């Protein structure tokens, strides 16, 4: 559906029809990055959208204030025409994420996120004495910052429990959740582990009690492990993300 909506924007522009990206829900579990993903697309296509919510959903969502502030800032910036043509092309890309912050001079800082390649891990038969964990080298092209990642569990059955990350043998993060086949685990700078089903609906959120480890600039050695569950254990795919230096935009 999202691809269909995005493809329609070119048709609307060619035919001088006001561009719209459809309906979006602000639910009790909508997080800031979910909202900014949609707002970045709206800014890129200079398109409107319809937002559906309820007083009950707004009261229950702990990030309601941040989400509504983000809508105000992104829409003010979009309607002011502050984004360059190059920035708008980047904002159109559904694979890219951005964060917008207002600054004192009346403009905004536009922060880009950078994704790593995919790293995969699955349960394999190991040689005696060979550790069952995965070892990856991840590159951080940006400044030192907290670990952020999206973990997908691929397969038709089974699950993983307690995914654990160790960076440069110096800091360890264990996420105390079960992620079933078809689900996704998202951990961002707010240190909340969010689990989503195959349709992108949040089914669980767990505040982390352990501080997120730092990822240094350059290459970091990371060890990953988890407990596989089920007769046919699934496969794990992880993408790490970092936030880059902002571009200043203003009226």
C-alpha positions in Angstrom: 0.0 0.0 0.0 2.8 2.4 0.8 4.5 1.8 -2.5 1.2 2.4 -4.3 0.7 5.7 -2.5 4.3 6.8 -3.4 3.9 5.8 -7.0 0.7 7.9 -7.2 2.6 11.1 -6.4 4.2 11.3 -9.8 0.8 10.8 -11.5 -0.7 13.6 -9.3 2.2 16.0 -10.2 2.0 15.3 -13.9 -1.7 16.1 -13.9 -1.6 19.1 -11.5 -3.6 17.2 -8.8 -2.9 18.1 -5.2 -0.6 15.4 -3.8 -1.8 13.2 -0.9 -0.1 10.3 0.8 -3.3 8.8 2.3 -4.4 8.1 5.9 -2.0 7.4 8.8 -2.9 6.3 12.3 -1.5 7.7 15.5 -2.1 4.8 17.9 -1.1 4.3 21.5 2.1 2.6 20.3 3.2 5.0 17.5 6.8 6.1 18.2 8.6 9.2 17.0 10.6 7.4 14.3 7.4 5.9 12.8 5.9 9.4 12.6 9.1 11.0 11.2 9.3 8.3 8.5 6.0 9.4 7.2 6.7 13.2 7.6 9.9 12.8 5.6 8.0 11.3 2.7 5.5 14.1 2.9 8.3 16.7 2.8 10.0 15.0 -0.1 6.9 14.8 -2.3 5.4 18.1 -0.9 2.3 16.1 -0.2 -0.4 16.3 2.4 -1.8 13.4 4.5 -4.7 12.6 6.7 -4.0 11.6 10.4 -6.5 9.5 12.3 -6.3 9.3 16.1 -8.5 9.5 19.2 -8.2 11.2 22.6 -7.8 7.8 24.2 -4.9 6.9 21.9 -3.2 10.3 22.6 -3.5 9.9 26.3 -2.1 6.3 26.3 0.9 7.1 24.0 3.9 8.3 26.0 5.4 9.9 22.9 2.3 11.9 21.9 4.0 15.2 22.7 7.0 14.4 20.6 4.9 13.1 17.7 2.7 16.2 17.6 5.7 18.5 17.9 7.3 16.6 15.0 4.2 17.1 12.9 4.2 20.8 13.6 7.9 21.3 12.7 8.0 19.1 9.6 4.8 20.6 8.2 5.9 24.2 8.9 9.2 23.5 7.2 7.5 21.7 4.2 4.9 24.5 3.7 7.7 27.1 3.9 9.6 25.5 1.0 12.9 25.3 2.9 14.1 21.9 1.5 16.4 22.0 -1.5 15.7 19.8 -4.6 18.5 17.5 -3.6 17.1 17.2 -0.1 13.6 16.5 -1.4 14.9 13.7 -3.6 16.5 12.1 -0.5 13.4 12.6 1.5 11.3 10.8 -1.1 13.3 7.6 -0.6 11.3 5.2 1.6 14.5 3.4 2.7 15.9 6.6 4.2 15.2 8.0 7.7 15.6 11.6 8.9 15.1 13.6 12.1 14.2 17.3 12.1 14.9 19.7 15.0 14.1 23.4 15.2 17.1 25.7 16.0 17.3 29.1 17.7 17.7 31.1 14.5 14.3 30.1 13.2 15.5 27.3 10.9 15.8 23.6 11.3 18.6 21.0 11.5 17.9 18.0 9.2 19.7 14.8 10.5 20.2 11.9 8.1 20.4 8.3 9.3 22.8 5.8 7.7 22.1 2.1 7.5 24.7 -0.7 7.6 24.6 -3.7 5.2 22.6 -6.6 6.5 24.3 -9.0 8.9 22.8 -12.6 9.2 23.0 -15.3 11.9 21.4 -18.7 12.1 21.8 -21.8 14.2 24.5 -24.0 12.7 26.3 -27.2 13.6 29.7 -26.0 15.0 33.0 -27.8 15.4 33.9 -28.8 19.0 35.0 -25.7 20.9 33.8 -23.3 18.2 31.7 -20.6 19.7 28.1 -20.4 18.4 28.0 -16.6 18.2 28.3 -14.5 15.1 31.2 -12.0 14.7 30.7 -8.9 12.6 32.7 -5.8 11.7 30.3 -2.8 11.6 31.3 0.6 10.2 30.2 3.8 11.8 30.6 6.7 9.3 29.4 9.2 11.9 30.4 10.4 15.3 30.5 8.1 18.4 26.9 7.3 19.5 24.6 4.8 21.1 23.9 1.4 19.4 20.7 1.4 17.3 19.5 -1.5 15.2 16.6 -3.3 13.5 16.5 -7.1 13.9 14.3 -9.2 11.7 13.5 -12.9 12.4 13.0 -14.8 9.2 11.3 -18.2 8.9 8.0 -20.0 9.2 8.3 -21.0 12.8 10.3 -20.7 15.9 11.7 -17.7 17.7 14.8 -16.2 19.3 15.2 -15.1 22.9 17.6 -12.7 24.6 19.5 -11.3 21.6 22.9 -10.1 22.9 25.4 -7.6 21.4 29.0 -7.1 22.6 31.0 -4.3 21.1 34.8 -4.4 21.0 34.7 -6.7 24.1 34.0 -3.6 26.1 30.3 -3.2 26.5 27.4 -5.7 26.3 23.7 -5.2 25.6 21.2 -8.0 26.2 17.6 -7.4 25.1 15.2 -9.4 27.3 12.5 -10.2 24.7 11.3 -13.1 22.6 11.0 -12.3 18.9 9.0 -14.8 16.8 9.4 -15.7 13.2 8.0 -12.9 11.0 8.5 -10.3 13.7 10.9 -7.3 14.0 12.8 -5.9 17.0 13.7 -2.2 16.9 16.0 -0.5 19.4 16.7 3.2 19.0 18.2 6.0 21.1 15.3 6.1 23.6 16.4 2.6 24.9 13.0 1.0 24.4 12.9 -2.5 22.7 9.9 -2.5 20.4 8.6 -5.7 18.7 6.5 -5.4 15.6 4.5 -8.1 13.7 4.7 -8.8 10.0 2.2 -6.1 9.2 4.2 -3.4 11.1 1.9 -3.3 14.2 3.7 -2.9 17.5 2.9 -5.8 19.7 5.3 -5.2 22.6 7.6 -2.6 24.1 10.1 -3.2 26.8 12.2 -0.3 28.4 15.8 -1.4 28.7 17.5 -1.2 32.1 21.0 -1.4 30.6 22.5 1.7 29.0 23.0 1.4 25.3 26.7 0.7 24.4 28.6 3.3 22.3 29.5 2.6 18.7 32.8 4.4 18.0 33.6 6.1 14.7 35.1 3.8 12.2 35.1 0.0 12.4 33.7 -1.8 15.5 34.0 -5.5 16.2 30.7 -6.9 17.3 29.7 -10.3 18.6 26.1 -11.4 18.4 24.3 -14.3 20.1 20.8 -15.4 20.9 18.8 -18.4 22.0 17.1 -20.2 19.1 13.7 -21.8 19.9 11.6 -24.3 17.9 12.1 -27.5 15.9 13.0 -25.4 12.8 14.9 -22.4 14.2 14.6 -19.2 12.2 17.3 -16.9 10.8 18.2 -13.5 12.2 19.0 -10.5 10.0 20.3 -7.3 11.6 20.8 -3.8 10.2 22.6 -1.1 12.3 21.9 2.6 11.9 23.7 5.8 12.9 22.7 9.4 12.7 24.9 11.8 10.7 25.8 15.5 10.8 22.8 17.8 10.2 22.2 20.2 7.3 20.8 23.6 8.3 17.6 24.6 6.5 15.8 27.9 7.0 13.2 30.2 5.4 
